[in-house]
Amino acid sequence: MDRPEAAEMLYTAEHAGRTAREARRAFWFPLVVFGVITLLSTPLYRLPPPHGSSPRLISQPLGAVSLFAGGWFLRDPALVSLFWVLALPFGYAATVVYYRDRARRRGIAAPVGSYVAVGIALLAFLVVTSLTTLRSALPGDLVVRGLTPLLTIALGLFVLAWAERSGPLVGFAAGFMALALLLALYNVENVFYRIGVGVPAPAINAIIAGAVLLLGGAVFWVGDRQAG
């Protein structure tokens, strides 16, 4: 085999591999799923009424587990955590079902197992830390708003980007991680109030995160349609 033929075969193999990766990609779906889940959580992000009772907690043995997301300043921090501890596994399960159905229809399987495994492991880590003294090692500002589940979503996106070999998704994951940290550490409603715009606080933090995930999913969906 001469050099031109070898080069052509290498190019053909690389092109086939690239085409297969593009055909199996569907990472717009988990972005949309977790965007919807995040938006569904927003009614739970409420402050206690003025001169009202303290945040409602759940007694042991569910108390520690139900508070894994934090949210000490919210009206129902336990309810926020219970929502996420149920919704996150549902999101990962829906992703697995969708990827498997897509693989069956297109005949090309995507390596989504590592993404789901890491996502569940991160969720388990948050729950475990809520049961131990490790909770005290987390910065207080990171947990008081009840948005630590966003960090697990962001970290999971890095794993999905690695599995999909997608540079654009790496960029989105990095941007969303920065946004998730900002939303977990800062009351974003302050920015709106300074320009005279009223927003639902503190739910606006979760609304922004959910909207960004949905927007990212829509953009990647359009790209997937064009590639298909």
Rosetta blueprint (number, residue, H / E / L):
1 M L
2 D L
3 R H
4 P H
5 E H
6 A H
7 A H
8 E H
9 M H
10 L H
11 Y H
12 T H
13 A H
14 E H
15 H H
16 A H
17 G H
18 R H
19 T H
20 A H
21 R H
22 E H
23 A H
24 R H
25 R L
26 A L
27 F L
28 W H
29 F H
30 P H
31 L H
32 V H
33 V H
34 F H
35 G H
36 V H
37 I H
38 T H
39 L H
40 L H
41 S H
42 T H
43 P H
44 L H
45 Y L
46 R L
47 L L
48 P L
49 P L
50 P L
51 H L
52 G L
53 S L
54 S L
55 P L
56 R L
57 L L
58 I L
59 S L
60 Q L
61 P L
62 L H
63 G H
64 A H
65 V H
66 S H
67 L L
68 F L
69 A L
70 G L
71 G L
72 W L
73 F L
74 L L
75 R L
76 D L
77 P H
78 A H
79 L H
80 V H
81 S H
82 L H
83 F H
84 W H
85 V H
86 L H
87 A H
88 L H
89 P H
90 F H
91 G H
92 Y H
93 A H
94 A H
95 T H
96 V H
97 V H
98 Y H
99 Y H
100 R H
101 D H
102 R H
103 A H
104 R H
105 R H
106 R H
107 G L
108 I L
109 A L
110 A L
111 P L
112 V L
113 G H
114 S H
115 Y H
116 V H
117 A H
118 V H
119 G H
120 I H
121 A H
122 L H
123 L H
124 A H
125 F H
126 L H
127 V H
128 V H
129 T H
130 S H
131 L H
132 T L
133 T H
134 L H
135 R H
136 S H
137 A H
138 L L
139 P L
140 G H
141 D H
142 L H
143 V H
144 V L
145 R L
146 G L
147 L L
148 T H
149 P H
150 L H
151 L H
152 T H
153 I H
154 A H
155 L H
156 G H
157 L H
158 F H
159 V H
160 L H
161 A H
162 W H
163 A H
164 E H
165 R L
166 S L
167 G H
168 P H
169 L H
170 V H
171 G H
172 F H
173 A H
174 A H
175 G H
176 F H
177 M H
178 A H
179 L H
180 A H
181 L H
182 L H
183 L H
184 A H
185 L H
186 Y L
187 N L
188 V L
189 E H
190 N H
191 V H
192 F H
193 Y H
194 R H
195 I L
196 G L
197 V L
198 G L
199 V L
200 P L
201 A L
202 P L
203 A H
204 I H
205 N H
206 A H
207 I H
208 I H
209 A H
210 G H
211 A H
212 V H
213 L H
214 L H
215 L H
216 G H
217 G H
218 A H
219 V H
220 F H
221 W H
222 V H
223 G H
224 D H
225 R H
226 Q H
227 A H
228 G L
